[in-house]
Amino acid sequence: MPEKSRAQTTSNKHPSAIAEYHAHIYYDPTASRGRAEHVRERIAAEFPQARLGRWHDELVGPHPQSMYQVAFPGEMLANFVPWLMLNRDGLTVLLHPETGDNYADHSAHAAWFGAVLPLRLEVFRKSRSD
């Protein structure tokens, strides 16, 4: 079977497909939770329109480490992302859009600040065949 061309395998989505963004702030419950709390407090104070998710000390979804989520609208992207890059206090952050395709959003569309962690992507069912 001939190999598919890049044009056939690459989607051409418009940025309007992004409903919002998620930043997952990873931490170790025993070693770095205090730093994660400080970053969270600063996010709440400086970006009140961001929605702070629950603390997840136990693994949840595709995430291989304890984390909490920050959901925010696209209008915050230009200010929040540079702030987070500079103020994450050494914590690893996964940033991804919400387009309705969880697999692609957490893999092909994701950006990492700090270490790149191996996500457990098998928790998502691919919406397309490869």
Secondary structure by P-SEA (a helix, b strand, c coil): cccccccccccccccccccbbbbbbbbcccccaaaaaaaaaaaaaacccbbbbcccccccccccccbbbbbbcccccccaaaaaaaccccbbbbbbbccccccccccccccccccccccccccccccccc
